[in-house]
């Protein structure tokens, strides 16, 4: 006789940390998780006004949020502790913070390679490693890594960014396998061409022609995918990458 499956409910007083959440995709994710009942830590490195605006929007909608200043590359443990003290144990982590320093490989400087790998991949690994301890203890956790369609799909001028995002997808699969029995899921969301400040100066009309959906995505569409993966209902989804790209990866 088959065992009937059931959802494992999120523990009370749990919080979610979203890195790089002062604007764009990160801010949309923070708002979506708050709508789903998470108390949310809104991390920022330099855009304090944006982070406070995100917190205010969440609070006005009836949610709980807290602005967390810090560099994910060096302050990860402190961010987890601070949020835990303020809003409760961190049982969801969204590694969204990222940087881009584009250039053809032959022209790319070492510091441009190192900076992108350090922020987009190494910092995500360290935060994941540190957050896992509390999640395993609680027998509940949700980690979502924001990758990119550029990881598995070539895009000239972004060898450093592509390497970091491809590495993030590989890391997601491997760690998900390691902790699957502990009530912790780890997945990735890979956005395509999303309308944000980072893409505002690109030649949108030309890029859209190469997208099957023939339009840009929105931060809210990416956030909806993260919201599902962080939910109780996604407890049997782990090690997966969900593409939010209008068909670019098809």
ROKETI-388981 format. One record per residue: residue in one letter; x, y, z of N, C-alpha, C in turn. Coordinates in steps of 0.1 Angstrom, whole numbers, padded with zeros to 4 digits, always signed. Layout:
N
aXYZXYZXYZ
...
END
This chain:
250
x+0009-0012+0000+0000+0000+0000+0009+0012+0000
x+0006+0021-0009+0015+0033-0011+0013+0043+0001
x+0023+0049+0005+0023+0059+0016+0017+0072+0011
x+0007+0077+0018+0001+0089+0014+0010+0101+0016
x+0013+0109+0006+0022+0120+0008+0015+0132+0015
x+0022+0140+0021+0016+0152+0028+0026+0163+0028
x+0021+0175+0030+0030+0186+0030+0036+0188+0044
x+0048+0192+0045+0054+0195+0058+0053+0210+0060
x+0047+0215+0070+0044+0229+0072+0056+0237+0077
x+0057+0249+0072+0068+0257+0077+0067+0260+0092
x+0078+0259+0099+0077+0262+0114+0073+0276+0116
x+0067+0279+0127+0063+0292+0131+0075+0301+0133
x+0073+0314+0131+0084+0324+0134+0096+0322+0125
x+0095+0315+0114+0106+0314+0104+0108+0326+0096
x+0120+0329+0092+0122+0341+0084+0129+0336+0071
x+0129+0345+0061+0135+0343+0048+0145+0355+0045
x+0157+0351+0041+0167+0361+0037+0168+0362+0022
x+0165+0374+0016+0167+0376+0002+0179+0386+0000
x+0189+0381-0007+0201+0390-0009+0199+0398-0021
x+0204+0410-0020+0203+0420-0032+0188+0423-0034
x+0181+0427-0023+0167+0428-0025+0162+0443-0024
x+0170+0452-0027+0166+0466-0026+0158+0471-0038
x+0159+0463-0049+0152+0467-0061+0151+0455-0071
x+0144+0457-0082+0143+0448-0093+0138+0434-0088
x+0145+0424-0093+0140+0410-0090+0140+0407-0075
x+0151+0411-0068+0152+0409-0054+0141+0415-0046
x+0137+0427-0049+0126+0434-0042+0113+0427-0045
x+0111+0422-0057+0098+0415-0061+0098+0402-0054
x+0109+0395-0052+0109+0382-0045+0106+0385-0030
x+0112+0395-0024+0109+0398-0010+0094+0401-0008
x+0088+0408-0017+0074+0411-0015+0065+0398-0017
x+0069+0390-0026+0062+0378-0029+0062+0368-0017
x+0074+0367-0011+0076+0358+0001+0068+0363+0013
x+0068+0377+0014+0060+0383+0025+0045+0380+0023
x+0041+0380+0011+0027+0377+0008+0023+0363+0012
x+0033+0354+0011+0031+0340+0014+0033+0337+0029
x+0035+0348+0037+0036+0346+0052+0050+0346+0058
x+0060+0347+0049+0074+0348+0055+0077+0361+0061
x+0084+0362+0072+0090+0374+0077+0103+0375+0069
x+0105+0387+0062+0116+0387+0052+0127+0397+0056
x+0139+0392+0054+0151+0401+0056+0155+0406+0042
x+0155+0419+0041+0158+0426+0028+0172+0431+0028
x+0181+0423+0022+0195+0426+0022+0199+0436+0011
x+0208+0445+0015+0213+0455+0005+0227+0458+0009
x+0235+0462-0001+0249+0466+0001+0250+0481+0001
x+0244+0488-0009+0246+0503-0010+0232+0510-0011
x+0222+0504-0016+0209+0511-0019+0200+0510-0006
x+0204+0518+0004+0196+0518+0016+0182+0523+0014
x+0180+0533+0005+0167+0539+0003+0158+0528-0004
x+0164+0521-0013+0156+0511-0020+0152+0500-0011
x+0161+0495-0002+0157+0485+0008+0146+0489+0017
x+0147+0502+0022+0137+0507+0031+0124+0508+0024
x+0124+0511+0011+0112+0512+0004+0105+0498+0002
x+0114+0488+0000+0108+0475-0001+0102+0470+0013
x+0109+0473+0023+0104+0470+0037+0091+0477+0039
x+0090+0490+0036+0078+0498+0038+0066+0492+0030
x+0069+0488+0017+0058+0482+0009+0053+0469+0015
x+0062+0461+0021+0058+0448+0027+0050+0451+0040
x+0054+0461+0048+0047+0464+0060+0033+0470+0057
x+0033+0478+0047+0020+0484+0044+0010+0474+0039
x+0015+0463+0034+0006+0452+0029+0003+0442+0041
x+0008+0445+0053+0005+0437+0064+0016+0426+0067
x+0027+0427+0061+0038+0417+0063+0048+0422+0073
x+0058+0414+0075+0069+0417+0084+0082+0417+0076
x+0090+0427+0078+0103+0428+0070+0113+0436+0078
x+0126+0434+0074+0137+0441+0081+0148+0443+0071
x+0153+0455+0070+0164+0458+0061+0177+0454+0067
x+0185+0447+0060+0198+0442+0064+0209+0447+0055
x+0218+0455+0061+0229+0460+0054+0241+0450+0055
x+0247+0448+0043+0259+0439+0044+0263+0434+0030
x+0275+0430+0029+0281+0425+0017+0280+0410+0018
x+0273+0403+0008+0271+0389+0009+0285+0381+0008
x+0295+0388+0002+0308+0382+0000+0316+0380+0013
x+0312+0389+0023+0320+0389+0035+0312+0388+0048
x+0299+0391+0047+0291+0393+0059+0280+0383+0061
x+0281+0371+0054+0271+0362+0054+0266+0357+0067
x+0275+0352+0076+0272+0347+0089+0265+0358+0097
x+0270+0370+0096+0265+0381+0104+0250+0384+0100
x+0248+0383+0087+0234+0386+0082+0224+0375+0087
x+0229+0363+0086+0220+0352+0091+0217+0354+0106
x+0227+0357+0114+0225+0359+0128+0216+0371+0131
x+0219+0382+0124+0211+0394+0127+0196+0392+0123
x+0194+0385+0112+0180+0383+0108+0173+0373+0118
x+0181+0363+0122+0175+0353+0132+0171+0360+0145
x+0180+0369+0149+0177+0376+0162+0165+0386+0160
x+0163+0392+0148+0152+0401+0146+0139+0395+0143
x+0139+0385+0134+0126+0380+0129+0124+0365+0131
x+0134+0358+0136+0133+0343+0137+0142+0336+0129
x+0144+0323+0131+0154+0315+0124+0152+0315+0109
x+0163+0316+0102+0163+0317+0088+0161+0303+0082
x+0149+0301+0077+0146+0288+0071+0143+0289+0056
x+0145+0301+0050+0145+0302+0036+0156+0312+0032
x+0163+0309+0021+0174+0317+0016+0173+0318+0001
x+0172+0331-0003+0172+0333-0018+0185+0340-0021
x+0194+0333-0028+0207+0339-0032+0205+0347-0046
x+0201+0359-0044+0198+0367-0056+0209+0378-0059
x+0217+0382-0049+0227+0392-0052+0236+0388-0063
x+0239+0398-0072+0248+0395-0083+0254+0407-0089
x+0265+0405-0096+0271+0416-0104+0274+0412-0118
x+0276+0421-0127+0280+0418-0140+0291+0427-0144
x+0302+0421-0150+0313+0429-0156+0316+0423-0169
x+0309+0427-0179+0309+0421-0192+0321+0425-0201
x+0325+0416-0209+0336+0419-0219+0340+0406-0226
x+0345+0407-0238+0349+0395-0245+0361+0389-0237
x+0362+0376-0238+0372+0368-0230+0386+0373-0232
x+0389+0377-0244+0403+0381-0247+0406+0395-0240
x+0396+0402-0237+0397+0415-0231+0394+0416-0216
x+0389+0405-0210+0384+0404-0197+0396+0404-0187
x+0396+0414-0178+0407+0414-0168+0404+0405-0156
x+0415+0401-0149+0414+0391-0138+0404+0396-0128
x+0405+0409-0125+0396+0414-0114+0381+0414-0118
x+0379+0415-0131+0365+0414-0135+0360+0399-0134
x+0368+0390-0137+0365+0376-0136+0363+0373-0121
x+0373+0377-0113+0372+0373-0098+0360+0379-0091
x+0357+0392-0095+0346+0399-0088+0332+0392-0091
x+0330+0388-0103+0318+0381-0107+0317+0367-0100
x+0327+0360-0101+0327+0346-0095+0325+0347-0080
x+0332+0357-0073+0331+0359-0059+0317+0362-0054
x+0310+0371-0061+0297+0375-0057+0286+0365-0061
x+0287+0361-0074+0276+0354-0080+0276+0339-0076
x+0288+0334-0073+0289+0320-0070+0295+0317-0056
x+0306+0322-0053+0313+0319-0040+0305+0323-0028
x+0299+0336-0029+0291+0341-0018+0279+0333-0016
x+0272+0328-0027+0260+0320-0026+0264+0307-0020
x+0275+0301-0023+0279+0289-0016+0280+0290-0001
x+0288+0301+0003+0290+0303+0017+0277+0305+0025
x+0269+0313+0019+0256+0316+0026+0247+0303+0027
x+0248+0295+0016+0240+0283+0016+0246+0273+0027
x+0259+0272+0027+0265+0263+0037+0262+0267+0051
x+0262+0280+0054+0260+0285+0067+0245+0284+0071
x+0236+0287+0061+0222+0286+0064+0217+0271+0066
x+0224+0262+0060+0220+0248+0061+0220+0243+0075
x+0229+0248+0083+0230+0242+0096+0217+0244+0104
x+0211+0256+0104+0199+0258+0110+0187+0251+0104
x+0187+0250+0091+0176+0243+0084+0176+0228+0087
x+0188+0222+0087+0189+0208+0090+0184+0205+0104
x+0188+0214+0113+0184+0212+0127+0168+0213+0128
x+0162+0222+0120+0148+0224+0121+0141+0213+0112
x+0148+0206+0104+0142+0196+0095+0133+0203+0085
x+0136+0215+0082+0128+0223+0072+0137+0234+0066
x+0137+0235+0053+0145+0246+0047+0142+0247+0032
x+0143+0260+0028+0141+0262+0013+0152+0272+0009
x+0160+0267-0001+0170+0276-0007+0167+0277-0022
x+0167+0289-0027+0165+0292-0041+0176+0300-0046
x+0184+0295-0056+0195+0303-0062+0190+0309-0075
x+0193+0322-0076+0189+0329-0088+0200+0327-0098
x+0198+0319-0108+0208+0316-0118+0205+0325-0130
x+0206+0320-0142+0203+0327-0154+0203+0318-0166
x+0195+0321-0176+0195+0314-0189+0209+0314-0195
x+0217+0324-0192+0230+0325-0197+0239+0314-0192
x+0236+0307-0181+0244+0296-0176+0245+0285-0186
x+0234+0279-0191+0235+0269-0201+0235+0273-0216
x+0233+0286-0218+0231+0291-0231+0241+0303-0234
x+0249+0301-0244+0260+0311-0247+0255+0325-0249
x+0263+0334-0244+0260+0348-0246+0273+0356-0247
x+0277+0360-0259+0291+0366-0261+0293+0377-0251
x+0304+0378-0245+0308+0389-0236+0305+0387-0222
x+0300+0375-0219+0297+0372-0205+0302+0358-0200
x+0315+0356-0204+0321+0343-0199+0321+0342-0184
x+0325+0353-0177+0325+0352-0163+0311+0350-0157
x+0302+0357-0162+0288+0356-0157+0282+0343-0159
x+0284+0338-0172+0279+0324-0175+0286+0314-0167
x+0299+0315-0164+0306+0305-0156+0300+0304-0142
x+0297+0316-0137+0292+0317-0123+0278+0311-0122
x+0269+0314-0132+0256+0310-0132+0255+0295-0135
x+0263+0290-0144+0264+0275-0146+0268+0268-0134
x+0278+0274-0127+0283+0268-0115+0272+0268-0104
x+0264+0278-0104+0253+0279-0094+0243+0268-0096
x+0240+0265-0109+0231+0254-0112+0237+0240-0108
x+0250+0238-0111+0256+0226-0107+0257+0224-0091
x+0260+0235-0085+0260+0236-0070+0246+0232-0064
x+0236+0238-0070+0222+0235-0066+0219+0220-0066
x+0222+0214-0077+0219+0200-0079+0227+0191-0068
x+0239+0194-0067+0248+0186-0058+0244+0187-0043
x+0242+0200-0038+0238+0201-0024+0224+0196-0022
x+0215+0198-0032+0202+0193-0030+0202+0178-0028
x+0211+0171-0035+0212+0156-0033+0217+0153-0019
x+0226+0161-0014+0232+0159-0001+0222+0160+0011
x+0213+0169+0009+0204+0172+0021+0189+0169+0019
x+0186+0161+0008+0172+0158+0005+0165+0151+0016
x+0172+0143+0024+0165+0135+0034+0163+0144+0047
x+0168+0156+0047+0167+0164+0059+0156+0174+0059
x+0147+0173+0049+0136+0183+0049+0140+0196+0043
x+0151+0196+0036+0156+0209+0030+0156+0207+0015
x+0150+0217+0008+0150+0216-0007+0159+0228-0012
x+0166+0225-0023+0174+0235-0029+0172+0235-0044
x+0167+0246-0050+0164+0247-0064+0170+0260-0069
x+0169+0261-0083+0174+0273-0089+0163+0279-0098
x+0163+0292-0100+0154+0298-0109+0163+0306-0119
x+0161+0303-0132+0170+0309-0142+0162+0319-0151
x+0163+0332-0147+0155+0342-0155+0162+0344-0169
x+0154+0348-0178+0159+0352-0191+0161+0368-0191
x+0155+0374-0202+0156+0388-0203+0145+0395-0196
x+0148+0400-0184+0138+0406-0175+0140+0421-0174
x+0129+0428-0174+0129+0443-0174+0133+0448-0160
x+0146+0452-0159+0151+0457-0146+0161+0469-0150
x+0166+0475-0140+0176+0486-0142+0188+0481-0150
x+0192+0468-0147+0204+0462-0153+0202+0460-0168
x+0190+0459-0173+0187+0456-0187+0182+0469-0194
x+0180+0479-0187+0173+0491-0193+0181+0498-0204
x+0194+0496-0204+0202+0503-0214+0205+0494-0226
x+0200+0482-0226+0203+0473-0237+0193+0475-0249
x+0196+0470-0260+0188+0472-0272+0176+0462-0271
x+0166+0466-0264+0155+0457-0261+0148+0452-0274
x+0145+0460-0283+0138+0456-0295+0145+0445-0303
x+0158+0446-0303+0166+0435-0310+0166+0422-0302
x+0168+0423-0289+0169+0412-0281+0155+0404-0281
x+0144+0412-0280+0131+0406-0279+0128+0397-0292
x+0134+0401-0303+0131+0393-0315+0136+0379-0314
x+0146+0376-0305+0152+0363-0304+0145+0355-0293
x+0135+0361-0286+0127+0354-0276+0114+0349-0281
x+0112+0336-0280+0099+0330-0285+0087+0338-0281
x+0086+0342-0268+0075+0349-0263+0074+0364-0268
x+0084+0368-0275+0085+0382-0281+0083+0393-0271
x+0087+0391-0258+0086+0402-0249+0096+0400-0237
x+0099+0410-0230+0106+0409-0217+0098+0403-0207
x+0104+0396-0197+0097+0392-0185+0097+0403-0175
x+0090+0400-0164+0089+0410-0153+0095+0404-0140
x+0100+0412-0131+0105+0407-0119+0094+0399-0111
x+0082+0403-0113+0071+0396-0106+0069+0382-0111
x+0072+0380-0124+0071+0366-0129+0082+0357-0123
x+0094+0363-0122+0105+0355-0115+0101+0353-0101
x+0096+0363-0094+0092+0361-0080+0082+0351-0078
x+0073+0349-0087+0062+0339-0086+0068+0325-0085
x+0079+0323-0094+0085+0310-0094+0092+0307-0081
x+0099+0317-0075+0106+0316-0062+0096+0313-0051
x+0085+0321-0052+0074+0319-0041+0070+0304-0041
x+0068+0298-0053+0063+0284-0053+0074+0275-0047
x+0087+0277-0051+0097+0268-0047+0100+0270-0032
x+0097+0281-0026+0098+0283-0012+0086+0279-0003
x+0076+0274-0010+0064+0271-0003+0064+0257+0002
x+0054+0254+0011+0052+0240+0016+0049+0230+0005
x+0042+0235-0005+0037+0227-0015+0048+0222-0024
x+0060+0228-0024+0071+0224-0032+0081+0215-0025
x+0076+0208-0014+0085+0200-0006+0091+0188-0014
x+0085+0184-0025+0090+0173-0033+0098+0177-0045
x+0100+0190-0046+0108+0196-0057+0122+0200-0052
x+0132+0193-0056+0146+0197-0052+0156+0193-0063
x+0166+0201-0064+0177+0199-0074+0173+0203-0088
x+0162+0211-0089+0157+0215-0102+0160+0229-0105
x+0160+0232-0118+0161+0246-0123+0149+0249-0131
x+0142+0260-0127+0130+0265-0133+0134+0277-0141
x+0132+0276-0154+0135+0287-0164+0123+0296-0165
x+0126+0309-0163+0116+0319-0165+0121+0328-0176
x+0120+0324-0188+0127+0330-0199+0120+0332-0212
x+0106+0330-0212+0099+0332-0224+0102+0322-0235
x+0108+0311-0232+0112+0301-0242+0126+0301-0247
x+0134+0310-0242+0148+0311-0247+0156+0298-0246
x+0153+0291-0235+0161+0278-0233+0155+0266-0240
x+0144+0268-0246+0137+0257-0252+0144+0251-0264
END
